Amino acid sequence: MGWAGVPTVSAPGSITVTNPWKATAALALVLGLAYSTPAFSQTQVGVNFANGDRLSQSAQLTVLSELQTAGAKVIRIPLEPRTWGPPGVYDDSIALINAAHARGISPIVIVPLQYPATVKPRPYNPAYPHIWAAYPLSQSDPALLTSWFTPILAQLEASGVVVAGLELGNEINWAPFNGDFPVPGEGNVFGDADLYSNSEAEVIAGGYRAYTLSLQALTQIRDASALNQATPIISAGLANPGAPRTGGVSADGIAVDAVSINATLNYLRTYGLDTTADSYGIHFYPNANATSAQRYNDLANNALTQCGKYGVSCTVTEWGFRLPSFTCPLNDSSRHNLADEILTDVANWGPAVRSMVWFDWLSTQYGLYQCGSETATGHLVLGQ
């Protein structure tokens, strides 16, 4: 799912692997039981608060109170301007981050890439409402990021804010969030070789190279900060389009292209990813209609394949299941069971998956807060 509500595609697979000890440990964690295990000692559970800065102050405080009651310790918040587009005014996002911190809730902050004023985004087409106006990643500017974000982080630190993570960008590996992709596309998922040989994918690769420069800049800002020197740098949460293939990927009824998570990480690693990012950002939305074995296979082969493989953990900054229907009183049992399955499966990765941050708190389709109260799935994934 994209930040503003676009479901990503996910390819079901066919293999199941079970580690009962770690599975039990994960379930104990998310249920809040007194179970001590090193496998999840570094794992955070949390929830996205999508577009919370756009709510009124009173509505924000109401939601933060709900999150406190739910036991949320980590939330993911976008740093976005009041009027979209750089340089913008970020007061609303900053105020929300401060308010969350004051209530003992640590934000993972999505830091947007910055672009010269001469660079224009791919325009929004209302015929495709979930494919956003998006800047071409290849035109991102690390110097602008430094000059813009350094004073913002200092402003947050002046209020004593230490954040749970700084995540640079969002879903840079597919069309809805990266203007280097053409719209419409061909519905392809590019693999490793494509980034060196396919004309469209080579443009995407150029954006990846530019991205690593901004990631280096963000790391330098973090290292020079007063309070956040130990804050993890998280690479952009990557959408999970499944394995490389020709055709079959679409959004809003048109073909769009993507690059697989594995190919994206492999390419970024060639340009220094593992020396700048402390954790790989990952998004996945398992297929509720697949078998449990197929869902595990998708995690193992596509979404979480590289977590810990090269000594770098993953931070799952979006995951979730849609509600099958939305009527009050809410029947959340099937979604609860699916979430329980995934948390148990992810326990096989132990501390290689350092966070599981559900999307979303308020969303009608995915939200953990529905019909005036926290859902059963909310109690599960937030450990209450």
Backbone torsions as a table, in degrees:
resi	resn	phi	psi	omega
1	MET	NA	137.1	172.6
2	GLY	-78.5	167.0	-175.4
3	TRP	-57.5	-39.3	-176.8
4	ALA	-91.6	10.8	168.2
5	GLY	115.1	20.7	179.5
6	VAL	-94.5	122.9	178.7
7	PRO	-71.2	133.5	173.1
8	THR	-81.6	163.5	177.9
9	VAL	-88.3	154.7	-179.7
10	SER	-145.0	129.7	-176.5
11	ALA	-95.5	116.7	178.3
12	PRO	-68.5	152.8	-179.7
13	GLY	-124.8	-150.6	-169.4
14	SER	-148.7	14.0	-175.3
15	ILE	-121.1	138.6	174.6
16	THR	-119.7	132.9	173.5
17	VAL	-127.3	136.0	-175.8
18	THR	-127.1	135.4	170.8
19	ASN	-123.7	95.6	-171.4
20	PRO	-60.6	-35.8	-177.2
21	TRP	-64.6	-47.7	179.6
22	LYS	-68.8	-35.0	178.4
23	ALA	-61.8	-45.2	178.6
24	THR	-62.8	-38.6	179.6
25	ALA	-63.0	-43.6	-179.4
26	ALA	-64.4	-43.6	-179.4
27	LEU	-63.0	-38.4	177.1
28	ALA	-62.4	-39.5	-179.7
29	LEU	-62.9	-52.1	-173.6
30	VAL	-70.3	-22.1	176.1
31	LEU	-89.0	-1.5	177.2
32	GLY	74.8	23.2	-178.9
33	LEU	-82.3	158.2	179.2
34	ALA	-81.0	84.3	-177.6
35	TYR	-133.4	114.3	-175.2
36	SER	-93.5	124.6	179.2
37	THR	-152.8	135.7	177.1
38	PRO	-70.0	-19.2	-175.5
39	ALA	-61.2	-35.5	-178.7
40	PHE	-117.5	21.5	-175.9
41	SER	-64.5	-24.8	-178.7
42	GLN	-107.1	7.4	-173.7
43	THR	-89.2	134.8	175.4
44	GLN	-106.2	146.2	169.0
45	VAL	-115.8	142.1	-176.5
46	GLY	-161.8	-168.5	-175.4
47	VAL	-150.1	146.5	174.0
48	ASN	-74.8	143.5	171.3
49	PHE	-118.4	76.4	-170.9
50	ALA	-66.1	129.0	174.9
51	ASN	57.4	27.2	-179.5
52	GLY	-62.5	-28.2	179.6
53	ASP	-67.2	-15.6	-179.7
54	ARG	-86.4	-6.9	177.6
55	LEU	-81.6	160.7	173.5
56	SER	-64.8	160.6	-179.5
57	GLN	-60.2	-40.8	-180.0
58	SER	-65.2	-38.5	178.3
59	ALA	-67.3	-38.6	177.0
60	GLN	-60.1	-45.8	-178.1
61	LEU	-65.7	-34.6	175.9
62	THR	-62.8	-45.8	-179.5
63	VAL	-65.8	-42.3	179.4
64	LEU	-62.4	-35.8	175.6
65	SER	-65.0	-41.2	177.0
66	GLU	-62.1	-41.8	-179.8
67	LEU	-66.0	-39.1	175.5
68	GLN	-60.4	-46.5	179.6
69	THR	-61.1	-35.7	-179.9
70	ALA	-75.2	-9.2	179.8
71	GLY	84.1	16.1	179.8
72	ALA	-66.7	126.9	177.2
73	LYS	-104.9	-22.4	-178.7
74	VAL	-132.5	131.7	171.1
75	ILE	-129.5	155.4	178.9
76	ARG	-109.5	126.6	-173.1
77	ILE	-130.0	135.1	174.4
78	PRO	-81.1	140.6	169.8
79	LEU	-92.2	103.5	-175.0
80	GLU	-133.6	151.1	-178.7
81	PRO	-77.4	154.5	177.4
82	ARG	-61.4	-42.8	173.3
83	THR	-110.7	113.5	-167.8
84	TRP	-58.9	138.4	176.3
85	GLY	116.7	139.0	-177.4
86	PRO	-65.3	152.0	-6.1
87	PRO	-77.9	-26.7	174.3
88	GLY	70.4	174.0	176.0
89	VAL	-119.7	122.1	-169.1
90	TYR	-107.5	17.9	-173.6
91	ASP	-59.3	-38.8	-177.1
92	ASP	-64.9	-44.4	178.6
93	SER	-65.2	-42.4	-179.9
94	ILE	-62.3	-42.5	179.2
95	ALA	-62.6	-38.8	179.8
96	LEU	-68.3	-40.9	177.6
97	ILE	-61.5	-44.3	178.0
98	ASN	-61.2	-42.9	-178.4
99	ALA	-65.5	-39.6	178.1
100	ALA	-64.8	-46.0	179.9
101	HIS	-59.3	-40.5	-179.0
102	ALA	-63.7	-21.7	-179.4
103	ARG	-101.4	15.2	176.4
104	GLY	76.7	18.7	178.7
105	ILE	-107.8	122.8	-176.0
106	SER	-91.7	123.3	-179.9
107	PRO	-87.2	136.8	157.6
108	ILE	-86.3	119.3	-173.6
109	VAL	-100.2	124.6	174.2
110	ILE	-81.9	114.5	-178.8
111	VAL	-96.4	118.4	-179.1
112	PRO	-77.2	145.0	172.4
113	LEU	-66.1	158.4	-177.5
114	GLN	-117.3	148.9	-173.2
115	TYR	-134.9	146.6	175.4
116	PRO	-60.0	152.1	-178.5
117	ALA	-61.5	-23.1	-179.5
118	THR	-78.1	-13.6	-179.5
119	VAL	-88.9	129.6	-179.3
120	LYS	-109.3	144.8	178.3
121	PRO	-73.8	156.8	168.1
122	ARG	-58.7	126.8	-172.2
123	PRO	-67.6	150.5	176.1
124	TYR	-75.0	136.7	177.4
125	ASN	-116.1	112.8	-177.3
126	PRO	-61.1	-14.6	175.7
127	ALA	-69.7	-20.9	179.0
128	TYR	-123.8	76.8	-167.5
129	PRO	-64.5	-18.7	-178.7
130	HIS	-106.1	14.0	172.2
131	ILE	-112.7	107.2	-165.4
132	TRP	-82.4	157.4	166.5
133	ALA	-57.8	125.5	-171.7
134	ALA	-139.1	133.0	175.0
135	TYR	-72.2	148.4	174.7
136	PRO	-71.7	120.1	-177.5
137	LEU	-55.0	-32.3	-177.4
138	SER	-63.2	-18.0	-178.5
139	GLN	-100.5	6.2	179.7
140	SER	-64.8	149.2	-170.4
141	ASP	-124.1	110.6	-178.2
142	PRO	-65.6	-31.4	179.2
143	ALA	-67.6	-40.5	176.0
144	LEU	-63.5	-40.3	177.9
145	LEU	-58.7	-44.2	-178.9
146	THR	-63.5	-47.6	-177.2
147	SER	-68.5	-28.1	-179.3
148	TRP	-85.2	-46.9	-170.4
149	PHE	-83.5	-26.7	-179.2
150	THR	-55.8	-50.1	178.6
151	PRO	-68.8	-27.7	178.0
152	ILE	-67.9	-44.6	178.3
153	LEU	-64.1	-38.5	177.3
154	ALA	-63.0	-37.6	177.9
155	GLN	-64.3	-41.7	177.1
156	LEU	-64.9	-42.9	-178.9
157	GLU	-66.8	-26.9	176.4
158	ALA	-63.3	-22.8	175.3
159	SER	-96.4	8.1	177.9
160	GLY	81.3	15.7	-174.2
161	VAL	-78.5	125.3	167.1
162	VAL	-115.9	120.8	-174.0
163	VAL	-92.5	162.0	-178.4
164	ALA	-80.7	-17.0	179.6
165	GLY	178.9	154.7	173.0
166	LEU	-118.5	112.1	-175.7
167	GLU	-107.3	117.1	-174.7
168	LEU	-89.8	106.6	176.2
169	GLY	83.0	179.1	-173.8
170	ASN	-150.8	122.4	172.7
171	GLU	48.8	53.7	-178.2
172	ILE	-73.5	-5.1	-173.7
173	ASN	-100.3	17.4	171.2
174	TRP	-154.2	170.6	-165.2
175	ALA	-61.5	-42.1	-173.8
176	PRO	-58.2	-22.2	-175.4
177	PHE	-123.5	7.6	-179.8
178	ASN	-137.6	111.0	-175.8
179	GLY	-70.4	-5.2	172.8
180	ASP	-71.6	-20.3	176.5
181	PHE	-80.4	136.9	174.3
182	PRO	-75.6	150.1	174.8
183	VAL	-131.1	122.3	-1.2
184	PRO	-74.5	162.8	175.4
185	GLY	-107.7	-149.2	-179.6
186	GLU	-114.8	0.6	179.6
187	GLY	79.9	21.4	-175.8
188	ASN	-92.0	151.1	167.6
189	VAL	-111.1	112.5	-176.1
190	PHE	-79.3	145.9	176.8
191	GLY	-110.3	-168.4	-174.9
192	ASP	-56.3	-51.6	-174.8
193	ALA	-64.5	-32.7	-178.2
194	ASP	-60.4	-34.7	-177.7
195	LEU	-66.3	-12.0	178.4
196	TYR	-113.6	-6.4	-171.1
197	SER	-137.0	-23.4	-179.1
198	ASN	-90.7	132.1	-172.8
199	SER	-61.1	-41.8	178.1
200	GLU	-68.9	-46.0	-177.0
201	ALA	-65.6	-29.3	177.4
202	GLU	-65.6	-33.0	174.6
203	VAL	-65.5	-42.7	177.3
204	ILE	-60.8	-41.0	179.0
205	ALA	-61.5	-37.3	176.2
206	GLY	-62.1	-37.9	175.2
207	GLY	-64.9	-38.0	177.6
208	TYR	-62.5	-40.7	179.2
209	ARG	-64.0	-41.2	177.0
210	ALA	-64.1	-37.5	-179.3
211	TYR	-60.9	-40.5	-178.2
212	THR	-62.7	-28.9	178.0
213	LEU	-69.5	-40.8	176.8
214	SER	-68.9	-33.9	177.3
215	LEU	-64.8	-39.8	175.6
216	GLN	-62.0	-41.5	-180.0
217	ALA	-63.2	-42.2	179.5
218	LEU	-64.1	-39.4	178.1
219	THR	-62.4	-40.7	178.7
220	GLN	-65.7	-38.5	176.6
221	ILE	-62.6	-45.9	178.9
222	ARG	-60.3	-45.3	-177.1
223	ASP	-63.6	-30.6	-178.2
224	ALA	-90.8	1.2	-176.6
225	SER	-76.0	166.2	-178.1
226	ALA	-83.6	-40.8	-172.1
227	LEU	-116.4	-16.6	-169.8
228	ASN	-110.8	25.6	-179.0
229	GLN	-63.8	-24.3	179.0
230	ALA	-97.9	1.8	-180.0
231	THR	-69.0	129.9	-179.2
232	PRO	-67.2	138.5	168.1
233	ILE	-90.1	123.9	-177.2
234	ILE	-112.1	125.3	175.8
235	SER	-68.1	159.1	-174.1
236	ALA	-50.1	131.3	174.9
237	GLY	-58.0	120.9	-175.2
238	LEU	-94.6	133.8	173.3
239	ALA	-66.3	150.4	179.2
240	ASN	-105.5	95.1	177.1
241	PRO	-87.7	4.3	-177.9
242	GLY	87.1	-159.3	-176.0
243	ALA	-78.3	156.7	176.2
244	PRO	-57.0	139.5	-179.7
245	ARG	-167.2	167.7	179.0
246	THR	-102.9	116.0	175.8
247	GLY	80.6	162.1	172.1
248	GLY	105.6	-6.7	-179.5
249	VAL	-100.8	130.9	-178.4
250	SER	-147.2	160.3	172.1
251	ALA	-147.1	135.8	-178.6
252	ASP	54.2	32.4	174.3
253	GLY	81.1	4.9	176.9
254	ILE	-122.4	155.6	179.7
255	ALA	-70.6	133.7	172.7
256	VAL	-132.2	155.2	-177.1
257	ASP	-105.0	162.4	-179.0
258	ALA	-152.9	168.4	170.7
259	VAL	-119.2	136.8	-179.0
260	SER	-60.4	155.1	176.9
261	ILE	-58.2	-46.8	-177.2
262	ASN	-62.2	-44.0	179.7
263	ALA	-66.0	-38.2	178.9
264	THR	-63.3	-49.0	-179.5
265	LEU	-64.8	-39.7	179.0
266	ASN	-60.3	-43.4	-178.5
267	TYR	-68.7	-46.7	179.8
268	LEU	-61.6	-34.6	179.4
269	ARG	-64.6	-34.5	177.5
270	THR	-60.0	-27.4	-178.3
271	TYR	-108.8	28.4	167.3
272	GLY	95.5	15.9	-178.1
273	LEU	-53.0	-45.2	-172.8
274	ASP	-74.2	-9.4	175.9
275	THR	-95.7	-7.2	-178.2
276	THR	-119.1	-39.8	-179.4
277	ALA	-90.3	137.3	175.0
278	ASP	-86.7	-18.6	-177.7
279	SER	-156.9	145.5	176.4
280	TYR	-86.1	127.5	174.1
281	GLY	-78.6	131.5	-177.0
282	ILE	-133.6	140.2	171.7
283	HIS	-122.2	138.2	170.4
284	PHE	-150.9	143.8	177.7
285	TYR	-128.4	91.1	-173.1
286	PRO	-59.8	151.8	-179.3
287	ASN	-78.7	111.1	-178.1
288	ALA	-65.1	-20.5	-177.9
289	ASN	-92.6	-4.2	176.8
290	ALA	-82.9	171.9	174.2
291	THR	-80.4	163.0	178.0
292	SER	-61.2	-36.5	177.7
293	ALA	-63.7	-42.0	178.7
294	GLN	-65.2	-39.2	178.8
295	ARG	-65.0	-41.1	178.7
296	TYR	-64.7	-40.9	179.8
297	ASN	-60.6	-38.2	178.5
298	ASP	-64.5	-40.3	175.9
299	LEU	-62.9	-48.5	-172.9
300	ALA	-69.0	-37.0	-172.5
301	ASN	-99.5	-19.1	-173.5
302	ASN	-125.9	-51.4	-171.3
303	ALA	-85.4	-47.8	-171.1
304	LEU	-112.8	15.5	-174.4
305	THR	-54.0	-41.0	-171.3
306	GLN	-99.2	6.0	-179.8
307	CYS	-67.2	113.9	-179.7
308	GLY	81.6	-10.8	-175.1
309	LYS	-63.2	-35.5	-179.1
310	TYR	-114.7	21.9	178.7
311	GLY	85.5	6.3	179.6
312	VAL	-114.7	131.3	-179.7
313	SER	-77.3	171.5	171.0
314	CYS	-112.1	146.3	171.3
315	THR	-118.0	111.1	179.7
316	VAL	-82.6	100.3	-175.1
317	THR	-92.8	-5.0	168.5
318	GLU	-149.1	132.2	167.8
319	TRP	-159.1	162.5	177.7
320	GLY	162.5	175.5	174.8
321	PHE	-129.7	143.3	173.8
322	ARG	-68.2	150.0	166.6
323	LEU	-70.7	134.3	-179.4
324	PRO	-64.9	-27.6	175.6
325	SER	-157.6	162.2	-179.5
326	PHE	-128.2	93.8	173.1
327	THR	-140.0	145.7	177.8
328	CYS	-100.0	137.3	-1.4
329	PRO	-70.0	149.4	-170.7
330	LEU	-84.6	135.0	171.7
331	ASN	-99.7	103.9	-173.1
332	ASP	-106.5	11.4	-170.0
333	SER	-66.7	-43.5	-176.9
334	SER	-67.0	-41.4	178.7
335	ARG	-65.8	-39.6	177.4
336	HIS	-58.3	-44.4	-178.7
337	ASN	-66.6	-38.3	178.2
338	LEU	-66.7	-42.6	178.7
339	ALA	-63.7	-40.2	177.9
340	ASP	-60.0	-42.5	178.6
341	GLU	-60.3	-45.7	-176.9
342	ILE	-68.0	-41.3	177.8
343	LEU	-61.7	-38.3	177.1
344	THR	-65.9	-43.1	178.5
345	ASP	-63.5	-45.4	-176.3
346	VAL	-63.8	-23.5	177.4
347	ALA	-59.1	-22.1	177.1
348	ASN	-63.0	-21.7	178.9
349	TRP	-87.8	-9.1	178.9
350	GLY	52.9	-140.1	-176.9
351	PRO	-70.7	-3.7	175.0
352	ALA	-67.1	-19.3	170.3
353	VAL	-111.6	103.5	-168.9
354	ARG	-87.0	-18.5	-179.6
355	SER	-148.8	148.3	171.9
356	MET	-130.4	105.8	-173.8
357	VAL	-114.6	107.3	-174.9
358	TRP	-66.6	145.1	167.4
359	PHE	-108.2	112.2	19.3
360	ASP	-151.4	178.1	177.2
361	TRP	-82.9	-44.6	-171.4
362	LEU	-108.6	-15.3	-175.7
363	SER	-52.7	134.6	179.5
364	THR	-60.5	-38.8	-175.8
365	GLN	-81.1	-33.6	-172.7
366	TYR	-120.8	-8.3	-166.3
367	GLY	-60.5	146.9	175.2
368	LEU	-88.3	-10.9	178.8
369	TYR	-116.5	109.8	-175.5
370	GLN	-139.6	150.0	175.2
371	CYS	54.8	33.9	174.3
372	GLY	83.7	9.1	179.5
373	SER	-157.1	166.9	177.2
374	GLU	-71.0	138.7	-178.4
375	THR	-81.4	168.7	176.0
376	ALA	-61.3	-37.6	177.4
377	THR	-64.7	-36.6	176.6
378	GLY	-60.7	-45.4	178.5
379	HIS	-61.2	-36.5	-179.5
380	LEU	-67.7	-56.3	-169.7
381	VAL	-76.8	-19.0	177.2
382	LEU	-99.8	2.1	171.0
383	GLY	75.3	29.7	179.4
384	GLN	-117.6	NA	NA
